[in-house]
Amino acid sequence: MSLFDDFSPLGKIVTGIGIIAAAPLAVAAAVPVIATVGAVAVTAGASTAAVVGAGATAAAATGTAVKAVGGKAVASGVKDLVD
């Protein structure tokens, strides 16, 4: 069962494209949380370089995850169109 099961094939494709296009907004929303966690980690004694590296990795992972969800919706819509 998928979140997109009730969508038409074209609806799945359009929704997926919209989700992929919104990935930078998801990353932007995650940055304050990443920064807060990083500040706590530095205060607790972690090195700044390690925290910055981990923050960059977390931001990239957020964007990748959002794009994966959108890609799944697009793929499902295309599959439905072909079937």
PDB file as gemmi writes it, atoms N, CA and C in Angstrom:
CRYST1    1.000    1.000    1.000  90.00  90.00  90.00 P 1                      
ATOM      1  N   MET A   1       0.850  -1.178   0.000  1.00  0.00           N  
ATOM      2  CA  MET A   1       0.000   0.000   0.000  1.00  0.00           C  
ATOM      3  C   MET A   1       0.890   1.235   0.000  1.00  0.00           C  
ATOM      4  N   SER A   2       0.548   2.143  -0.847  1.00  0.00           N  
ATOM      5  CA  SER A   2       1.337   3.359  -0.996  1.00  0.00           C  
ATOM      6  C   SER A   2       0.474   4.573  -0.690  1.00  0.00           C  
ATOM      7  N   LEU A   3       1.123   5.620  -0.302  1.00  0.00           N  
ATOM      8  CA  LEU A   3       0.431   6.881  -0.062  1.00  0.00           C  
ATOM      9  C   LEU A   3      -0.259   7.371  -1.335  1.00  0.00           C  
ATOM     10  N   PHE A   4       0.275   6.971  -2.472  1.00  0.00           N  
ATOM     11  CA  PHE A   4      -0.208   7.483  -3.745  1.00  0.00           C  
ATOM     12  C   PHE A   4      -1.183   6.541  -4.457  1.00  0.00           C  
ATOM     13  N   ASP A   5      -1.656   5.488  -3.801  1.00  0.00           N  
ATOM     14  CA  ASP A   5      -2.522   4.498  -4.450  1.00  0.00           C  
ATOM     15  C   ASP A   5      -3.811   5.093  -4.994  1.00  0.00           C  
ATOM     16  N   ASP A   6      -4.361   6.071  -4.334  1.00  0.00           N  
ATOM     17  CA  ASP A   6      -5.640   6.644  -4.766  1.00  0.00           C  
ATOM     18  C   ASP A   6      -5.489   7.705  -5.850  1.00  0.00           C  
ATOM     19  N   PHE A   7      -4.268   8.021  -6.230  1.00  0.00           N  
ATOM     20  CA  PHE A   7      -4.027   9.037  -7.248  1.00  0.00           C  
ATOM     21  C   PHE A   7      -4.130   8.416  -8.636  1.00  0.00           C  
ATOM     22  N   SER A   8      -4.527   9.225  -9.608  1.00  0.00           N  
ATOM     23  CA  SER A   8      -4.484   8.784 -11.006  1.00  0.00           C  
ATOM     24  C   SER A   8      -3.021   8.702 -11.426  1.00  0.00           C  
ATOM     25  N   PRO A   9      -2.718   7.997 -12.525  1.00  0.00           N  
ATOM     26  CA  PRO A   9      -1.317   7.944 -12.964  1.00  0.00           C  
ATOM     27  C   PRO A   9      -0.712   9.334 -13.171  1.00  0.00           C  
ATOM     28  N   LEU A  10      -1.448  10.211 -13.831  1.00  0.00           N  
ATOM     29  CA  LEU A  10      -0.928  11.561 -14.053  1.00  0.00           C  
ATOM     30  C   LEU A  10      -0.785  12.314 -12.733  1.00  0.00           C  
ATOM     31  N   GLY A  11      -1.718  12.091 -11.819  1.00  0.00           N  
ATOM     32  CA  GLY A  11      -1.635  12.714 -10.497  1.00  0.00           C  
ATOM     33  C   GLY A  11      -0.398  12.271  -9.738  1.00  0.00           C  
ATOM     34  N   LYS A  12      -0.068  10.979  -9.855  1.00  0.00           N  
ATOM     35  CA  LYS A  12       1.143  10.466  -9.206  1.00  0.00           C  
ATOM     36  C   LYS A  12       2.388  11.128  -9.782  1.00  0.00           C  
ATOM     37  N   ILE A  13       2.425  11.258 -11.099  1.00  0.00           N  
ATOM     38  CA  ILE A  13       3.596  11.858 -11.748  1.00  0.00           C  
ATOM     39  C   ILE A  13       3.747  13.322 -11.341  1.00  0.00           C  
ATOM     40  N   VAL A  14       2.662  14.066 -11.407  1.00  0.00           N  
ATOM     41  CA  VAL A  14       2.711  15.489 -11.066  1.00  0.00           C  
ATOM     42  C   VAL A  14       3.070  15.678  -9.585  1.00  0.00           C  
ATOM     43  N   THR A  15       2.474  14.858  -8.722  1.00  0.00           N  
ATOM     44  CA  THR A  15       2.784  14.952  -7.293  1.00  0.00           C  
ATOM     45  C   THR A  15       4.246  14.624  -7.035  1.00  0.00           C  
ATOM     46  N   GLY A  16       4.739  13.574  -7.682  1.00  0.00           N  
ATOM     47  CA  GLY A  16       6.142  13.196  -7.517  1.00  0.00           C  
ATOM     48  C   GLY A  16       7.091  14.289  -7.950  1.00  0.00           C  
ATOM     49  N   ILE A  17       6.782  14.908  -9.077  1.00  0.00           N  
ATOM     50  CA  ILE A  17       7.620  16.009  -9.563  1.00  0.00           C  
ATOM     51  C   ILE A  17       7.582  17.177  -8.574  1.00  0.00           C  
ATOM     52  N   GLY A  18       6.400  17.442  -8.027  1.00  0.00           N  
ATOM     53  CA  GLY A  18       6.290  18.509  -7.029  1.00  0.00           C  
ATOM     54  C   GLY A  18       7.084  18.227  -5.780  1.00  0.00           C  
ATOM     55  N   ILE A  19       7.062  16.974  -5.348  1.00  0.00           N  
ATOM     56  CA  ILE A  19       7.835  16.590  -4.158  1.00  0.00           C  
ATOM     57  C   ILE A  19       9.328  16.751  -4.428  1.00  0.00           C  
ATOM     58  N   ILE A  20       9.766  16.292  -5.594  1.00  0.00           N  
ATOM     59  CA  ILE A  20      11.186  16.429  -5.941  1.00  0.00           C  
ATOM     60  C   ILE A  20      11.578  17.900  -6.001  1.00  0.00           C  
ATOM     61  N   ALA A  21      10.710  18.726  -6.587  1.00  0.00           N  
ATOM     62  CA  ALA A  21      11.010  20.160  -6.687  1.00  0.00           C  
ATOM     63  C   ALA A  21      11.073  20.824  -5.305  1.00  0.00           C  
ATOM     64  N   ALA A  22      10.350  20.260  -4.342  1.00  0.00           N  
ATOM     65  CA  ALA A  22      10.329  20.841  -2.997  1.00  0.00           C  
ATOM     66  C   ALA A  22      11.478  20.360  -2.114  1.00  0.00           C  
ATOM     67  N   ALA A  23      12.325  19.493  -2.628  1.00  0.00           N  
ATOM     68  CA  ALA A  23      13.435  18.963  -1.816  1.00  0.00           C  
ATOM     69  C   ALA A  23      14.292  20.063  -1.185  1.00  0.00           C  
ATOM     70  N   PRO A  24      14.633  21.122  -1.920  1.00  0.00           N  
ATOM     71  CA  PRO A  24      15.427  22.183  -1.265  1.00  0.00           C  
ATOM     72  C   PRO A  24      14.707  22.826  -0.079  1.00  0.00           C  
ATOM     73  N   LEU A  25      13.378  22.886  -0.132  1.00  0.00           N  
ATOM     74  CA  LEU A  25      12.627  23.442   0.993  1.00  0.00           C  
ATOM     75  C   LEU A  25      12.705  22.521   2.206  1.00  0.00           C  
ATOM     76  N   ALA A  26      12.691  21.222   1.956  1.00  0.00           N  
ATOM     77  CA  ALA A  26      12.827  20.266   3.060  1.00  0.00           C  
ATOM     78  C   ALA A  26      14.192  20.394   3.715  1.00  0.00           C  
ATOM     79  N   VAL A  27      15.207  20.565   2.893  1.00  0.00           N  
ATOM     80  CA  VAL A  27      16.559  20.748   3.435  1.00  0.00           C  
ATOM     81  C   VAL A  27      16.624  22.043   4.244  1.00  0.00           C  
ATOM     82  N   ALA A  28      16.037  23.092   3.708  1.00  0.00           N  
ATOM     83  CA  ALA A  28      16.039  24.377   4.416  1.00  0.00           C  
ATOM     84  C   ALA A  28      15.305  24.265   5.758  1.00  0.00           C  
ATOM     85  N   ALA A  29      14.243  23.475   5.790  1.00  0.00           N  
ATOM     86  CA  ALA A  29      13.507  23.289   7.046  1.00  0.00           C  
ATOM     87  C   ALA A  29      14.316  22.474   8.046  1.00  0.00           C  
ATOM     88  N   ALA A  30      15.161  21.582   7.542  1.00  0.00           N  
ATOM     89  CA  ALA A  30      15.964  20.735   8.436  1.00  0.00           C  
ATOM     90  C   ALA A  30      17.188  21.455   8.993  1.00  0.00           C  
ATOM     91  N   VAL A  31      17.648  22.489   8.327  1.00  0.00           N  
ATOM     92  CA  VAL A  31      18.885  23.169   8.728  1.00  0.00           C  
ATOM     93  C   VAL A  31      18.840  23.715  10.158  1.00  0.00           C  
ATOM     94  N   PRO A  32      17.765  24.360  10.600  1.00  0.00           N  
ATOM     95  CA  PRO A  32      17.776  24.840  11.995  1.00  0.00           C  
ATOM     96  C   PRO A  32      17.923  23.708  13.015  1.00  0.00           C  
ATOM     97  N   VAL A  33      17.298  22.568  12.738  1.00  0.00           N  
ATOM     98  CA  VAL A  33      17.422  21.428  13.645  1.00  0.00           C  
ATOM     99  C   VAL A  33      18.863  20.904  13.627  1.00  0.00           C  
ATOM    100  N   ILE A  34      19.415  20.780  12.428  1.00  0.00           N  
ATOM    101  CA  ILE A  34      20.801  20.324  12.293  1.00  0.00           C  
ATOM    102  C   ILE A  34      21.755  21.268  13.020  1.00  0.00           C  
ATOM    103  N   ALA A  35      21.518  22.567  12.873  1.00  0.00           N  
ATOM    104  CA  ALA A  35      22.382  23.560  13.518  1.00  0.00           C  
ATOM    105  C   ALA A  35      22.274  23.486  15.039  1.00  0.00           C  
ATOM    106  N   THR A  36      21.076  23.294  15.546  1.00  0.00           N  
ATOM    107  CA  THR A  36      20.879  23.194  16.993  1.00  0.00           C  
ATOM    108  C   THR A  36      21.585  21.964  17.560  1.00  0.00           C  
ATOM    109  N   VAL A  37      21.406  20.839  16.887  1.00  0.00           N  
ATOM    110  CA  VAL A  37      22.083  19.619  17.334  1.00  0.00           C  
ATOM    111  C   VAL A  37      23.598  19.808  17.271  1.00  0.00           C  
ATOM    112  N   GLY A  38      24.065  20.462  16.208  1.00  0.00           N  
ATOM    113  CA  GLY A  38      25.498  20.723  16.077  1.00  0.00           C  
ATOM    114  C   GLY A  38      26.034  21.609  17.180  1.00  0.00           C  
ATOM    115  N   ALA A  39      25.274  22.631  17.536  1.00  0.00           N  
ATOM    116  CA  ALA A  39      25.712  23.532  18.609  1.00  0.00           C  
ATOM    117  C   ALA A  39      25.808  22.793  19.934  1.00  0.00           C  
ATOM    118  N   VAL A  40      24.862  21.927  20.193  1.00  0.00           N  
ATOM    119  CA  VAL A  40      24.896  21.134  21.423  1.00  0.00           C  
ATOM    120  C   VAL A  40      26.103  20.206  21.402  1.00  0.00           C  
ATOM    121  N   ALA A  41      26.364  19.597  20.248  1.00  0.00           N  
ATOM    122  CA  ALA A  41      27.503  18.669  20.141  1.00  0.00           C  
ATOM    123  C   ALA A  41      28.831  19.387  20.366  1.00  0.00           C  
ATOM    124  N   VAL A  42      28.982  20.587  19.805  1.00  0.00           N  
ATOM    125  CA  VAL A  42      30.220  21.346  19.996  1.00  0.00           C  
ATOM    126  C   VAL A  42      30.364  21.742  21.466  1.00  0.00           C  
ATOM    127  N   THR A  43      29.260  22.158  22.055  1.00  0.00           N  
ATOM    128  CA  THR A  43      29.285  22.518  23.476  1.00  0.00           C  
ATOM    129  C   THR A  43      29.685  21.322  24.334  1.00  0.00           C  
ATOM    130  N   ALA A  44      29.254  20.132  23.898  1.00  0.00           N  
ATOM    131  CA  ALA A  44      29.570  18.916  24.654  1.00  0.00           C  
ATOM    132  C   ALA A  44      30.988  18.422  24.388  1.00  0.00           C  
ATOM    133  N   GLY A  45      31.696  19.051  23.467  1.00  0.00           N  
ATOM    134  CA  GLY A  45      33.090  18.705  23.253  1.00  0.00           C  
ATOM    135  C   GLY A  45      33.442  18.120  21.897  1.00  0.00           C  
ATOM    136  N   ALA A  46      32.480  17.987  21.000  1.00  0.00           N  
ATOM    137  CA  ALA A  46      32.797  17.465  19.664  1.00  0.00           C  
ATOM    138  C   ALA A  46      33.569  18.516  18.883  1.00  0.00           C  
ATOM    139  N   SER A  47      34.388  18.052  17.953  1.00  0.00           N  
ATOM    140  CA  SER A  47      35.150  19.018  17.157  1.00  0.00           C  
ATOM    141  C   SER A  47      34.230  19.706  16.156  1.00  0.00           C  
ATOM    142  N   THR A  48      34.517  20.953  15.893  1.00  0.00           N  
ATOM    143  CA  THR A  48      33.703  21.728  14.962  1.00  0.00           C  
ATOM    144  C   THR A  48      33.709  21.089  13.578  1.00  0.00           C  
ATOM    145  N   ALA A  49      34.860  20.624  13.136  1.00  0.00           N  
ATOM    146  CA  ALA A  49      34.952  20.009  11.803  1.00  0.00           C  
ATOM    147  C   ALA A  49      34.064  18.775  11.705  1.00  0.00           C  
ATOM    148  N   ALA A  50      34.054  17.961  12.734  1.00  0.00           N  
ATOM    149  CA  ALA A  50      33.221  16.756  12.723  1.00  0.00           C  
ATOM    150  C   ALA A  50      31.740  17.115  12.695  1.00  0.00           C  
ATOM    151  N   VAL A  51      31.374  18.141  13.448  1.00  0.00           N  
ATOM    152  CA  VAL A  51      29.972  18.559  13.505  1.00  0.00           C  
ATOM    153  C   VAL A  51      29.530  19.141  12.173  1.00  0.00           C  
ATOM    154  N   VAL A  52      30.377  19.945  11.550  1.00  0.00           N  
ATOM    155  CA  VAL A  52      30.041  20.522  10.249  1.00  0.00           C  
ATOM    156  C   VAL A  52      29.896  19.415   9.202  1.00  0.00           C  
ATOM    157  N   GLY A  53      30.806  18.458   9.241  1.00  0.00           N  
ATOM    158  CA  GLY A  53      30.723  17.333   8.306  1.00  0.00           C  
ATOM    159  C   GLY A  53      29.456  16.527   8.498  1.00  0.00           C  
ATOM    160  N   ALA A  54      29.117  16.260   9.750  1.00  0.00           N  
ATOM    161  CA  ALA A  54      27.892  15.508  10.037  1.00  0.00           C  
ATOM    162  C   ALA A  54      26.658  16.299   9.635  1.00  0.00           C  
ATOM    163  N   GLY A  55      26.690  17.603   9.831  1.00  0.00           N  
ATOM    164  CA  GLY A  55      25.559  18.444   9.429  1.00  0.00           C  
ATOM    165  C   GLY A  55      25.359  18.454   7.929  1.00  0.00           C  
ATOM    166  N   ALA A  56      26.456  18.528   7.194  1.00  0.00           N  
ATOM    167  CA  ALA A  56      26.363  18.489   5.735  1.00  0.00           C  
ATOM    168  C   ALA A  56      25.817  17.144   5.267  1.00  0.00           C  
ATOM    169  N   THR A  57      26.251  16.086   5.912  1.00  0.00           N  
ATOM    170  CA  THR A  57      25.745  14.753   5.574  1.00  0.00           C  
ATOM    171  C   THR A  57      24.252  14.647   5.872  1.00  0.00           C  
ATOM    172  N   ALA A  58      23.819  15.181   6.988  1.00  0.00           N  
ATOM    173  CA  ALA A  58      22.403  15.141   7.351  1.00  0.00           C  
ATOM    174  C   ALA A  58      21.557  15.944   6.371  1.00  0.00           C  
ATOM    175  N   ALA A  59      22.049  17.095   5.955  1.00  0.00           N  
ATOM    176  CA  ALA A  59      21.313  17.903   4.985  1.00  0.00           C  
ATOM    177  C   ALA A  59      21.205  17.179   3.645  1.00  0.00           C  
ATOM    178  N   ALA A  60      22.294  16.578   3.207  1.00  0.00           N  
ATOM    179  CA  ALA A  60      22.270  15.826   1.950  1.00  0.00           C  
ATOM    180  C   ALA A  60      21.335  14.635   2.043  1.00  0.00           C  
ATOM    181  N   ALA A  61      21.332  13.954   3.178  1.00  0.00           N  
ATOM    182  CA  ALA A  61      20.447  12.803   3.361  1.00  0.00           C  
ATOM    183  C   ALA A  61      18.983  13.217   3.336  1.00  0.00           C  
ATOM    184  N   THR A  62      18.678  14.380   3.883  1.00  0.00           N  
ATOM    185  CA  THR A  62      17.307  14.890   3.846  1.00  0.00           C  
ATOM    186  C   THR A  62      16.859  15.106   2.412  1.00  0.00           C  
ATOM    187  N   GLY A  63      17.696  15.766   1.627  1.00  0.00           N  
ATOM    188  CA  GLY A  63      17.356  15.998   0.220  1.00  0.00           C  
ATOM    189  C   GLY A  63      17.204  14.702  -0.558  1.00  0.00           C  
ATOM    190  N   THR A  64      18.089  13.762  -0.307  1.00  0.00           N  
ATOM    191  CA  THR A  64      18.031  12.469  -0.998  1.00  0.00           C  
ATOM    192  C   THR A  64      16.755  11.719  -0.637  1.00  0.00           C  
ATOM    193  N   ALA A  65      16.372  11.740   0.623  1.00  0.00           N  
ATOM    194  CA  ALA A  65      15.162  11.035   1.053  1.00  0.00           C  
ATOM    195  C   ALA A  65      13.913  11.628   0.410  1.00  0.00           C  
ATOM    196  N   VAL A  66      13.835  12.943   0.361  1.00  0.00           N  
ATOM    197  CA  VAL A  66      12.669  13.594  -0.250  1.00  0.00           C  
ATOM    198  C   VAL A  66      12.615  13.269  -1.739  1.00  0.00           C  
ATOM    199  N   LYS A  67      13.755  13.309  -2.410  1.00  0.00           N  
ATOM    200  CA  LYS A  67      13.789  12.976  -3.834  1.00  0.00           C  
ATOM    201  C   LYS A  67      13.401  11.519  -4.077  1.00  0.00           C  
ATOM    202  N   ALA A  68      13.765  10.639  -3.159  1.00  0.00           N  
ATOM    203  CA  ALA A  68      13.405   9.223  -3.295  1.00  0.00           C  
ATOM    204  C   ALA A  68      11.893   9.031  -3.214  1.00  0.00           C  
ATOM    205  N   VAL A  69      11.239   9.732  -2.313  1.00  0.00           N  
ATOM    206  CA  VAL A  69       9.780   9.635  -2.191  1.00  0.00           C  
ATOM    207  C   VAL A  69       9.118  10.157  -3.468  1.00  0.00           C  
ATOM    208  N   GLY A  70       9.592  11.294  -3.955  1.00  0.00           N  
ATOM    209  CA  GLY A  70       9.046  11.835  -5.197  1.00  0.00           C  
ATOM    210  C   GLY A  70       9.299  10.918  -6.375  1.00  0.00           C  
ATOM    211  N   GLY A  71      10.494  10.347  -6.435  1.00  0.00           N  
ATOM    212  CA  GLY A  71      10.829   9.426  -7.519  1.00  0.00           C  
ATOM    213  C   GLY A  71       9.960   8.188  -7.500  1.00  0.00           C  
ATOM    214  N   LYS A  72       9.633   7.709  -6.298  1.00  0.00           N  
ATOM    215  CA  LYS A  72       8.753   6.548  -6.184  1.00  0.00           C  
ATOM    216  C   LYS A  72       7.364   6.874  -6.721  1.00  0.00           C  
ATOM    217  N   ALA A  73       6.873   8.064  -6.440  1.00  0.00           N  
ATOM    218  CA  ALA A  73       5.553   8.467  -6.935  1.00  0.00           C  
ATOM    219  C   ALA A  73       5.559   8.570  -8.456  1.00  0.00           C  
ATOM    220  N   VAL A  74       6.608   9.168  -9.007  1.00  0.00           N  
ATOM    221  CA  VAL A  74       6.711   9.289 -10.464  1.00  0.00           C  
ATOM    222  C   VAL A  74       6.782   7.900 -11.104  1.00  0.00           C  
ATOM    223  N   ALA A  75       7.617   7.037 -10.547  1.00  0.00           N  
ATOM    224  CA  ALA A  75       7.761   5.688 -11.099  1.00  0.00           C  
ATOM    225  C   ALA A  75       6.450   4.909 -11.053  1.00  0.00           C  
ATOM    226  N   SER A  76       5.723   5.081  -9.974  1.00  0.00           N  
ATOM    227  CA  SER A  76       4.430   4.400  -9.842  1.00  0.00           C  
ATOM    228  C   SER A  76       3.441   4.915 -10.894  1.00  0.00           C  
ATOM    229  N   GLY A  77       3.432   6.231 -11.092  1.00  0.00           N  
ATOM    230  CA  GLY A  77       2.544   6.812 -12.111  1.00  0.00           C  
ATOM    231  C   GLY A  77       2.894   6.348 -13.503  1.00  0.00           C  
ATOM    232  N   VAL A  78       4.170   6.304 -13.818  1.00  0.00           N  
ATOM    233  CA  VAL A  78       4.602   5.847 -15.149  1.00  0.00           C  
ATOM    234  C   VAL A  78       4.236   4.376 -15.329  1.00  0.00           C  
ATOM    235  N   LYS A  79       4.435   3.579 -14.297  1.00  0.00           N  
ATOM    236  CA  LYS A  79       4.095   2.154 -14.367  1.00  0.00           C  
ATOM    237  C   LYS A  79       2.590   1.993 -14.629  1.00  0.00           C  
ATOM    238  N   ASP A  80       1.782   2.772 -13.923  1.00  0.00           N  
ATOM    239  CA  ASP A  80       0.334   2.699 -14.121  1.00  0.00           C  
ATOM    240  C   ASP A  80      -0.064   3.112 -15.541  1.00  0.00           C  
ATOM    241  N   LEU A  81       0.623   4.102 -16.085  1.00  0.00           N  
ATOM    242  CA  LEU A  81       0.323   4.536 -17.454  1.00  0.00           C  
ATOM    243  C   LEU A  81       0.669   3.452 -18.460  1.00  0.00           C  
ATOM    244  N   VAL A  82       1.791   2.767 -18.236  1.00  0.00           N  
ATOM    245  CA  VAL A  82       2.243   1.737 -19.152  1.00  0.00           C  
ATOM    246  C   VAL A  82       1.355   0.497 -19.077  1.00  0.00           C  
ATOM    247  N   ASP A  83       0.922   0.177 -17.841  1.00  0.00           N  
ATOM    248  CA  ASP A  83       0.066  -1.010 -17.652  1.00  0.00           C  
ATOM    249  C   ASP A  83      -1.269  -0.713 -18.179  1.00  0.00           C  
TER     250      ASP A  83                                                      
END                                                                             
